[in-house]
Amino acid sequence: MTKILLSLHVLAAIVAVGPVTVAASMFPAAVRKAPVSVPAGAGAGEQAGPGDVRTVGLLHRICRVYAGLGIAVPVLGLATAAAMGVLGDAWLITSLILTAVAAGLLVAFVLPRQEELLAELADRRPVERARTARLAMLTGLFNLLWATVTVLMVVRPGSTTGA
C-alpha cells in the first residue's frame, strides 16, 4: 500500500504542481508582451501575437485550476508518511511547513496579482513593468519553496531508509 500511495503522491506532484510552476513562471513575461490594445487591422478572430491577452488568461486559468488539484499532493503525502511511520520526522514536518508557505504564497499573493494584471490588460490599461517584476519575484519564491520540498523528499535528512 505504501508504494501505491507514494506513487500517487509523486504523480499528483508532477501533474498538479508542475503546471502551476511553469504557468506562473511564464505569466509575468506574457503580461509584458501582451498588447494594450488590439493592433490595427486585426480581425475579431485574429491573434494579436505571442503575448496575446488570451494567452495571459490561459496561464492564469492553468494556475487556478491546478492549484486546486494540488491539494491532493499534501493529502497523499500525509497518507504516505503515515503508512511509512515517518509523521514525526523533521524532514517531513519541514516539508509540510514549506508546502503550507508555498500554498499560502500562491493563494494570497501570486493568484490575486495575476488577476489584477489580467484585469488591467482586459481593460486595455498599460501594466507597469515593476508590477510584473514583483510578481516574477513572488513566483520565483513559490518555485524555490517547491524545489526545496522536492529535495527534502528525495534526501530525507536523518532518514534510516538508506536512500
N, C-alpha and C positions, 0 to 999 in steps of 0.2 A: 504494500500500500504506500509506503514511503516513496518508492521510486515513481509511482504514478503521480502522487501529489507534487513531488519535486519537478517532474516533467511538466505538469500542468502549470506550476508556478513559473518555471522558466519560459514556457510558451506564452503565458499571459504577459510576462515582462517584455518579451520580444514583440508580440503583436500589439500590446496596448501602449507601452511606454515608448517604444521605438518611433512610431509615427508622431507622437506628441513632440519628442525631442527634435525630430527632423523638421516638422512643420513649424514649430515655434521658432526654430533657428532661421528658417527661411523667411519668416513673416516680416521682420524689420526691413530687410533688403527689398522685399517685394513691395512694401509700402513706399519706399524711396523711389522705386521705379514706376510706380503707378501714376498714370496721368491724372492731373487735377480735373481735366475736362476731356471729353472725347475729341480726338483730333478731327479737324475739318475734313469733311468728305467721308467719314466713317459712317457706314450704314447701321441700321438698328441691330443687325445680327453680326456685325463685324467685330473682330477682336481689336482692341486698341494697342496690343503689343504684349511682350512677355511680362510686363509689370501691370497687367490689367487689374482693375479693381475686383473683378470676379475671381481672379487668382488669389488675391488677398483674402477675400471672403471664404474661399475654399480652404485655404490654410487655417483660418480661424475655426471653421467648422470641424476640420480634422482634429484640431487641438481640443475643442469642446467634447466631441463625441468620444475620442479615445481617452481623454481624461476620465470620463465617466466609466469607461470599460476598465480603466487602470485600477479601480478599487479591487478588482479580482487579484491583483498582484500581492498586496499585503494579506488579504484574506487567505489565499492559497499558501502564502509564505508562513503565516501563523499555523495553519494546519500542518504544514510540512515540519515546522520546528517542533510542534507538539508531538508528532509521530516520531521524530528523531530524539526527543527528550532534551532539546537544547534551548528551551524557552528562557532560561536564566543566564545564558552565556552573554558575556559583554559584547561580543561582536554582533550578536543578534539584536540586543537592546539598542546598541548604537545605530544599527541599520534601520530599526523601526523609528527611532527618533529622526534620523536623516530623511527617511521616507515621509514622515509627517511634515517635516520642514519643507521638503520639496513640494508636496501636495499643497500645503498652505501657501507657498510662494506662487504656485501656478494659479490657484483659485483666487487668492487675494490681490495679486499684482499683475501677473502675466495676462491672464484672460481678460480682466477688465480693461487693461491698457490696449490690448488688441481691439476690443470692442470700441473704445474711444477713437482709435486711429481709423478703424473701418468706417465709423460714423462720419468722421471728418472727410474721408475720401468719398463716401456716398453723397455727402452734401457738397462735394466739389470744392472743399476748402483745402488750402495748402497745409501740409504737415511739416512741422519744424524737425529738422534733422536731429536735434538734441533729444527729442522725444523718442525717435526710433533708436537712437544710441542707448538711451536709458533702458528701453525695452530689450534691446540686444544684450545689455549687461545682465538684466534680471533673468533672461532666458539662458544665458551662459552659466549663471549661478545655479539655476534649476538643473541644467545638464551636468554640471560638475557634481552636484549632490547625487544624482543618479549614477554617475560614473563611480563615485566613492562607494555607494551602496553595492554596486556590482563587484568592485574589488573586494569589499568585505565579505560578500557572499562566496567568492572564489577562494580567498586566502584564509578566512575564518581564523583570525589570530587566537591562539590558545586552544584551538580545537584538538581533540585527541583522535580524529579520524585518520590522520596521517596524510591528508591531502595537501 
